[in-house]
Amino acid sequence: MKRIFTLVAILVFICSCGSQDKSMADKTQLSKVNASSKPKLVVGIVVDQMRYDYLTRFESKFGQGGFKRMLREGFNCKNNHFNYVPTYTGPGHASIYTGTTPKYHGIIGNNWYDKEIKKMVYCAGDDSVESVGTEDRAGKMSPYRMQTTTFGDENRLFTQMRGKTIGVSLKDRGAILPAGHTANAAYWFHGRDEGVWISSSFYMNTLPNWVQEFNTSEVAESYLKVWNTVYDISTYTESGADENTFEGGFTGKDKATFPYNLKVLSKDNRGFDILKATPYGNSLTTDFAMAAIKGEQLGKDDITDVLTVSFSSTDYVGHNFGVNSKEIEDTYIRLDKDLERFFTYLDATVGEGEYTVFLTADHGAVDVPSYLESVKIPAGYINNNSRKERFQKFLKDTYGTNDLVENVSNNQLFLNKAKLKELGLNLHEVEQALVDEQISYSNISKVYTATAMNSTNFTTGIEALLQNGFNQKRSGDVIVVNDIAYIAYSKTGSTHGSGLNYDTHVPLLFFGKGIKHGETYDKTVIPDIAPTMSALLGISFPNGATGEVLGFVID
């Protein structure tokens, strides 16, 4: 009997071992499948100041391998919006990659008034670090003011820091904020008399060899040439007349008309910085992004890497020439060609079907108000000097001092709390008094208090957008909303910052590995992007994310 029990035990042990071996084999196979199902590289593309209608306005001028390839092979979210105010570059880039709004990530503007140190600060500025690649202060930057993680940070944590993250942009904030806190590197362009890509000691002590080689290759110099239209300018029927009164232009050229001799004009336009305000700045960014893929060996193994690329020249051109200019049309035609060149490079180096791309914008822009006025659409300009003069008189007459408000910036008023206490004034009563005064001014449509932002749950309208952009620690005590299409800006060129459709409605395209083909008119919002990318990669969401996973885009 003992021998029978022993035989049975041996058989059970053998079967158990076989089962365990099979289980281990299944797990190994599953691990391989999971690894192979993830993209080797995720590329996030932000086109600075890209309105959604540029996709449709200029579609007939685009080739087959850029925007149209994304539309043909990927997923188009046609009703994509920012869900907060202000719609500026810093908050935009932070919100795209953190999956939340300024209320939580803390980047409430490009610059804002710091209530603790009593001075203006820059969203990416950091005096505790040193410039790398230049002696100029342009490299004293880091993401430390951003209070939440990005999906790139979460990918780094998930992969035990083996997955790389690299950020690239002409603008420092366009490279730094998307790349996040744990990035291997962020690189931005320092123009003037240098024309080099630089970084910060936050990331490294010296530039890698591949960056140094790029900087000495004279690629930047090669773009100081004549900028003319790609196609016959008479075919650019999707934009206004080349010569008009609504454009800025360059110093040293009487008219803002094609062609532009950039080599000659660079002398009076901050040297290499002139490239930023031309489509060649985007071409230079594409060149550098491709060099980064090669230099950092991105997408060369099964551990997902992240590359963030922000095309800033579209913003500079829009600010200078306006959203209806021939210059902006040519810039997007050339960007389309750069995207095609970039995607072709990704096909060859990472492998077609092995990478995933999303493309969006950090904000849109308003039509030049002086142009809108000329076609009888309500629009105009804010006279800040007269508004300030009237407001100071109100403060003096009402409270006996102008010191009650210590800063006015980003359409916000910051009260001097020490002065309030000294005068024995009630904060909430003063807030409301300022609201009642400001709402009486021309071209101001709405005014709200910080108390309202903190105590009321707004779910719709401009109030909800303001609340999503309101950071209790950093934002002001009174928030002002200007009339539609009224801006504090020059009478040439376009700007942005509002919660209106021309600033909030931007593209959102996905294509590549793990992405379905299709389109939707369902509303999506910018904070949805980071959770969607996290879900695609099977990693934790950014720690402050408030957006939703767009499951319908994932295959």
Secondary structure, 3 states (H helix, E strand, C coil): CHHHHHHHHHHHHHHHHHHHHHHHHHHHHHHHHHHHHCCCEEEEEEECCCCCHHHHHCHHHCCCCCHHHHHHHCEEEEEEECCCCCCCHHHHHHHHHHCCCHHHHCCCCCEEEECCCCEEEECCECCCCCEECCCCHHHCECCCCCCCCCHHHHHHHHCCCCCCEEEEECCHHHHHHHHCCCCCEEEEEECECCCEEEEECCCCCCCCHHHHHHHCCCHHHHCCCEECCCCCHHHCCCCCCCCCCCCCCCCCCCCCCCCEEHHHHHHHCCEHHHHHHCCHHHHHHHHHHHHHHHHCCCCCCCCCEEEEEEECHHHHHHHHHCCCCHHHHHHHHHHHHHHHHHHHHHHHHHHCCCEEEEEECCCCCCCCHHHHHHCCCCCEECCHHHHHHHHHHHHHHHHCCCCCEEEEECCEEEECHHHHHHHCCCHHHHHHHHHHHHCCCCCEEEEEEHHHHHHCCCCCHHHHHHHHCCCCCCCCCEEEEECCCEECCCCCCCCCCCCCHHHHECCEEEEECCECCEEEEEEEEHHHHHHHHHHHHCCCCCCCCCCCCCHHHEC
